[in-house]
């Protein structure tokens, strides 16, 4: 597949959520204007994003909601289950293990790993906690595709290296640090602190004054 901008992929995820809501409401057709309004982008941007992957609508008639939803699921790789493991069973790892809705989206938690002997052997949120020394064996046995990396920042690179060596090609990184991975491995950062700092930046100025009159 040709290089697709990361921002486009993010918007496709948003379009899919909107289409899912429309489909659940039994809406049969929609338009780029509707998708644009819900996604807070322009209709031109919606059409440009979809054009990377083909033609899905009819001029004047818009898009079939079930068809476009199905096509976006296919484009995003959501037509098969993805097996997931958690690396690091501290508070965040345990909270993720307890999250109830992964399987509704075909992300299946299969195992978790930790270096703490007191945690190994526990059953948390429906998954067993294994020693990190068992990582490669369990990744192969459960055909794990994706790992949540929830270890402290100072050991995150080392943990990521072990995941890659075990055959993991997708990592959702919750550690507040940059992780380097080889070509063919994909990492997606989830940085709560960065989000808080961006909010602080936007909130530091005075609130906009309410306009009086038209």
C-alpha positions in Angstrom: 0.0 0.0 0.0 1.3 3.5 -0.8 2.1 5.8 2.0 -1.0 7.2 3.6 -0.7 10.3 5.8 -1.1 9.4 9.5 -3.7 12.1 9.8 -5.8 10.5 7.1 -5.8 7.2 8.9 -6.9 8.9 12.1 -9.8 10.6 10.3 -10.8 7.2 8.7 -11.2 5.9 12.3 -13.4 8.9 13.1 -15.5 8.4 9.9 -16.0 4.7 10.8 -17.3 5.7 14.3 -19.7 8.1 12.7 -20.9 5.5 10.1 -21.3 3.0 12.9 -23.6 5.4 14.8 -25.6 6.1 11.6 -25.9 2.4 10.8 -27.1 1.7 14.3 -29.7 4.4 13.8 -30.7 2.6 10.6 -29.7 5.6 8.4 -29.1 4.2 4.9 -27.4 7.0 3.1 -25.1 9.9 4.1 -23.0 12.5 2.4 -19.5 14.0 2.7 -21.2 17.1 4.2 -22.7 15.1 7.0 -19.4 13.2 7.7 -17.5 16.5 7.6 -19.8 18.2 10.1 -19.6 15.2 12.5 -15.8 14.9 12.1 -15.2 18.7 12.2 -13.4 18.8 8.9 -14.3 20.0 5.5 -16.3 18.0 3.0 -13.4 18.3 0.6 -11.2 16.7 3.2 -13.6 13.8 3.6 -13.6 13.2 -0.2 -9.8 13.5 -0.4 -9.3 11.0 2.4 -11.6 8.5 0.8 -10.1 9.0 -2.6 -6.8 7.4 -1.5 -8.7 4.1 -1.5 -11.1 4.3 -4.4 -14.5 5.7 -5.3 -17.3 4.9 -2.8 -20.1 7.4 -3.5 -22.3 8.6 -6.3 -22.5 12.3 -7.2 -25.8 13.7 -6.0 -26.7 10.5 -4.0 -23.9 10.4 -1.4 -22.7 7.2 0.2 -24.4 4.0 1.2 -23.8 3.9 5.0 -23.6 0.0 5.3 -21.3 -0.2 2.2 -18.9 2.6 3.2 -18.8 1.3 6.8 -17.9 -2.2 5.5 -15.2 -0.7 3.2 -13.6 1.4 6.0 -13.5 -1.7 8.2 -11.7 -3.5 5.4 -9.3 -0.6 4.8 -8.5 -0.3 8.5 -7.9 -4.1 8.9 -10.9 -4.6 11.1 -12.3 -7.7 9.4 -10.3 -10.1 11.5 -9.6 -10.5 15.2 -6.3 -9.1 16.6 -4.6 -10.8 19.5 -3.3 -8.5 22.2 -0.9 -8.8 25.1 0.0 -6.4 27.9 3.6 -5.8 28.9 3.7 -4.5 32.4 1.0 -5.2 34.9 1.2 -2.2 37.2 -1.9 -0.1 37.8 -2.3 1.0 34.2 -1.8 -2.5 32.8 -4.4 -3.9 35.3 -6.8 -1.2 34.3 -6.4 -2.0 30.6 -6.9 -5.7 31.4 -10.2 -4.8 33.1 -11.5 -2.8 30.2 -14.7 -4.6 29.1 -15.1 -3.7 25.5 -12.0 -4.8 23.6 -13.6 -7.9 22.2 -16.5 -5.9 20.7 -13.9 -4.4 18.3 -12.1 -7.7 17.6 -9.2 -6.9 19.8 -8.7 -10.0 22.0 -6.6 -9.9 25.2 -4.7 -13.2 25.3 -1.9 -12.7 27.9 0.0 -10.3 30.1 3.6 -10.1 31.3 5.5 -8.7 34.2 8.9 -9.0 35.8 7.5 -9.0 39.4 7.3 -12.5 40.7 4.4 -11.6 43.0 2.3 -10.8 40.0 3.2 -13.8 37.9 0.6 -16.5 38.0 -2.2 -14.1 38.8 -5.4 -13.8 36.7 -6.3 -10.2 36.0 -9.2 -9.1 33.9 -9.6 -12.4 32.2 -5.9 -12.9 31.3 -3.1 -14.7 33.0 0.1 -12.9 34.0 3.2 -14.6 32.8 6.9 -14.1 33.5 8.7 -12.0 30.8 11.0 -15.0 30.2 7.9 -16.8 28.7 7.2 -13.9 26.3 8.4 -15.5 23.1 6.7 -18.9 23.8 3.4 -17.2 24.6 3.5 -14.9 21.7 3.9 -17.8 19.4 1.3 -20.0 21.2 -1.4 -17.3 21.1 -0.4 -15.7 17.8 -0.2 -12.3 19.5 -0.1 -9.4 17.0 -0.2 -6.3 19.2 1.2 -5.3 22.6 0.3 -2.6 25.1 3.5 -1.3 26.6 2.7 0.0 30.1 6.1 -0.2 31.8 8.1 2.7 33.4 9.8 5.0 30.9 13.4 4.0 32.0 12.8 0.4 30.9 10.4 1.0 28.0 13.0 0.7 25.2 14.3 -2.6 26.7 10.8 -4.0 27.0 10.0 -2.9 23.4 13.1 -4.7 22.1 12.0 -7.9 23.8 8.5 -7.5 22.2 10.0 -7.0 18.8 12.4 -10.0 19.3 9.4 -12.1 20.2 7.7 -11.3 16.9 5.3 -8.4 17.9 4.9 -6.0 15.0 2.5 -3.5 16.6 3.0 -1.7 19.9 0.7 0.8 21.7 3.1 2.7 23.8 1.8 4.2 27.1 5.3 5.0 28.4 6.1 8.7 28.3 9.2 8.3 26.2 10.2 7.8 22.5 10.7 4.2 21.5 12.8 3.2 18.5 11.7 0.2 16.5 13.1 -1.4 13.3 11.4 -1.1 9.9 8.3 -3.3 9.7 7.3 -2.7 13.3 4.7 0.0 14.1 4.4 1.9 17.3 1.6 4.3 18.3 2.2 6.6 21.3 -0.4 7.3 24.0 1.0 10.1 26.1 -1.4 11.5 28.7 1.1 14.0 30.0 1.6 15.5 26.5 -2.1 15.9 26.2 -2.3 17.7 29.6 0.6 20.0 28.6 -1.3 20.9 25.4 -4.4 21.7 27.4 -2.3 23.9 29.7 -1.0 25.8 26.7 -4.5 26.5 25.4 -5.9 27.3 28.8 -3.2 29.8 29.9 -4.6 32.7 28.0 -7.7 34.7 28.9 -11.0 33.3 27.9 -12.4 34.9 24.7 -14.9 37.7 25.4 -18.5 37.0 24.4 -19.5 39.0 21.3 -22.2 41.5 21.8 -24.5 42.0 18.9 -24.2 40.7 15.4 
